[in-house]
Amino acid sequence: MLLTHDSPATWLVTGVAGFIGSHLLETLLKNGQRVVGLDNFLTGKKENIADVLRRLPPEKSKEFTFVEGDSRDYKTCSALAKGVDYVLHHAALGSVPHSLKDPVTTHDINVTGFLNILRASEENKVSRVVYASSSAVYGDDPTLPKEEGHLGNLLSPYAASKRMNELYGQVFSRCYGLPTIGLRYFNVFGPRQDPDSSYAAVIPLWIQSLIKTQPCYINGDGSTSRDFCYVEDVVQANIKAALCQNPQAYGDVFNIGCGTRTTLLELYSLIKNELGVGDDLLPLYRETRPGDIQHSFANIEKARNLIGYEPGYSLETGLKLTLPWFSR
Ligand SMILES: NC(=O)c1ccc[n+]([C@@H]2O[C@H](COP(=O)([O-])OP(=O)(O)OC[C@H]3O[C@@H](n4cnc5c(N)ncnc54)[C@H](O)[C@@H]3O)[C@@H](O)[C@H]2O)c1
């Protein structure tokens, strides 16, 4: 990691009690940084923060300040951004199906909340805002692998909200000189990803089902493919984007994936084999969900070239590191 213990910086991590936010917190504190965290516990959990702090020596935990609050409240954002060097913005409603049911809440949190963070960062002269976008912005564009410049029609209010983030990120960079960098995450997985939410992602859901010897549901015929990215690679991308000194990257967006493609059937057998589950537990097939895209696979050359991103974990290695957390 590029972080130095000698000159700690102050980082604001929004969505710090969530899956990705808690991993950012863990790496930053481990590396001697000061962290201010914001979360409203909408989908995040107190246990995620407790899990991080439990693993760290007390002197590192002391460098963490948590604020329970909401990114939709400008005053909260403004107060939090004071004295902050880097913002890693991850507070959002991340569910496509939820956004189709309630687009207004998705907009309020994902768009207005982000705008508040941008304004607060600009007013407080923050050095960099790195924010979470999503591969959902590729919509129905069939091109594979996905390249940053080729977007299709958006398939959900969630995708629209993430595209709005990218446009605002670009505008704040251009109009206000606030260096922003957007990271289009593909399917991120790892420890602390919630298997119990009604909109849980496929990896935590299947791991939990197989541990309980319950059948897994495959949406579609199993040929749907995804680029599964281990959470430590996402952490690496955030830190490299925050510390990147190449102005060409400011106001821009980057694919963050593993750069490989795995079908749901391949994923199912990988998890099953890792867990040592017998062949008699067959998956159950059902309809694909509205708003889901058929194939997703990242071209990560732009992130490699401009921010120095280099994924270090294959799906297999990431799964080996993830399973013990679910088997606790
Ligand atoms: N996990 C993935 O595969 C993936 C893929 C693409 C993009 N993303 C994006 O990455 C970010 C983090 O995702 P995650 O998987 O860690 O999700 P998560 O739900 O675990 O984390 C989001 C966190 O934000 C908090 N939050 C929500 N609204 C808030 C608000 N108004 N104010 C303060 N806190 C609020 C939640 O309580 C939660 O702790 C999100 O922006 C998501 O859209 C994730």
The ligand as a Gaussian input file, in Angstrom:
#p B3LYP/6-31G(d) Opt

LIG

0 1
 N      -21.094000      -4.504000      -3.580000
 C      -21.050000      -4.393000      -4.913000
 O      -20.912000      -5.385000      -5.635000
 C      -21.155000      -3.047000      -5.581000
 C      -21.131000      -2.979000      -6.985000
 C      -21.245000      -1.744000      -7.603000
 C      -21.334000      -0.596000      -6.840000
 N      -21.371000      -0.690000      -5.467000
 C      -21.486000       0.575000      -4.709000
 O      -20.529000       0.567000      -3.669000
 C      -21.028000       1.286000      -2.537000
 C      -20.943000       0.427000      -1.295000
 O      -21.663000      -0.768000      -1.520000
 P      -21.768000      -1.943000      -0.438000
 O      -21.868000      -3.207000      -1.194000
 O      -20.720000      -1.782000       0.600000
 O      -23.221000      -1.651000       0.161000
 P      -23.710000      -1.579000       1.678000
 O      -25.216000      -1.499000       1.618000
 O      -23.112000      -2.667000       2.482000
 O      -23.097000      -0.191000       2.150000
 C      -23.732000       1.047000       1.955000
 C      -23.677000       1.776000       3.300000
 O      -24.228000       3.084000       3.144000
 C      -25.052000       3.365000       4.278000
 N      -26.000000       4.392000       3.882000
 C      -27.034000       4.273000       3.005000
 N      -27.658000       5.458000       2.883000
 C      -27.016000       6.336000       3.667000
 C      -27.183000       7.709000       3.949000
 N      -28.173000       8.412000       3.365000
 N      -26.353000       8.315000       4.818000
 C      -25.350000       7.605000       5.406000
 N      -25.129000       6.296000       5.186000
 C      -25.963000       5.673000       4.322000
 C      -25.696000       2.020000       4.606000
 O      -26.210000       1.950000       5.924000
 C      -24.514000       1.086000       4.388000
 O      -23.750000       0.956000       5.553000
 C      -22.455000       1.711000      -2.919000
 O      -22.400000       2.995000      -3.463000
 C      -22.828000       0.730000      -4.011000
 O      -23.809000       1.248000      -4.881000
 C      -21.275000      -1.881000      -4.834000

